[in-house]
Amino acid sequence: MKLLNDWKLIILLCLTLGLAPFFPEPHLWGKLKWIAGGANNMQLMDWFDVIMHGFPFLLLIRLIIIKSIKK
């Protein structure tokens, strides 16, 4: 559980796994645009890909909420 509350690790995951591959655009950003456009022809693998690339950002949001509630 200590790893899930480590700022450095979560930010590193967001910048690497969350945004990889970086060119021509971050992968997660492309998938989110696809979903916003109606998610036409998205397959199960594409949804799994969104979850995998988005998970570090969910951890970051969770950590921000936990730290703000403690104050």
C-alpha positions in Angstrom: 0.0 0.0 0.0 3.0 2.3 0.6 3.7 2.3 -3.2 0.2 3.5 -4.0 0.8 6.6 -1.8 4.2 7.5 -3.2 4.0 10.8 -5.1 7.2 10.2 -7.0 6.2 6.8 -8.3 2.7 7.8 -9.3 4.0 10.9 -11.2 6.6 8.7 -12.9 3.9 6.3 -14.0 1.7 9.1 -15.3 4.6 10.5 -17.4 5.7 7.2 -18.7 3.0 4.6 -18.9 0.2 7.1 -18.9 1.4 9.1 -21.9 3.5 6.5 -23.9 4.0 6.5 -26.8 4.6 10.2 -26.9 4.6 10.9 -30.7 2.6 11.9 -32.7 0.3 12.4 -29.6 0.1 10.7 -26.2 -1.7 7.4 -26.6 -4.3 8.1 -23.8 -5.1 11.5 -25.4 -5.9 9.8 -28.7 -8.1 7.2 -27.1 -10.0 9.8 -25.1 -10.6 11.8 -28.3 -11.8 8.6 -29.9 -14.3 8.0 -27.0 -15.4 11.6 -27.1 -16.1 11.2 -30.8 -18.5 8.4 -30.2 -16.2 5.4 -29.7 -17.1 4.0 -33.1 -15.5 0.6 -33.9 -13.7 0.4 -30.5 -13.0 -3.1 -29.6 -12.4 -4.7 -26.2 -8.7 -4.4 -26.6 -9.1 -0.6 -27.1 -11.1 -0.3 -23.9 -8.5 -2.3 -22.0 -5.8 0.0 -23.4 -7.7 3.1 -22.1 -7.9 1.5 -18.6 -4.2 0.6 -18.7 -3.0 4.0 -19.8 -5.5 5.8 -17.6 -4.8 3.9 -14.4 -1.8 6.0 -13.3 -3.9 9.1 -13.6 -6.7 7.5 -11.5 -4.0 6.8 -8.8 -2.9 10.4 -9.0 -6.4 11.7 -8.6 -6.9 9.3 -5.7 -3.8 10.5 -4.0 -4.7 14.1 -4.4 -8.1 13.4 -2.8 -6.6 11.5 0.1 -4.0 14.2 0.8 -6.6 17.0 0.6 -9.0 15.3 2.9 -6.3 14.8 5.6 -5.7 18.6 5.7 
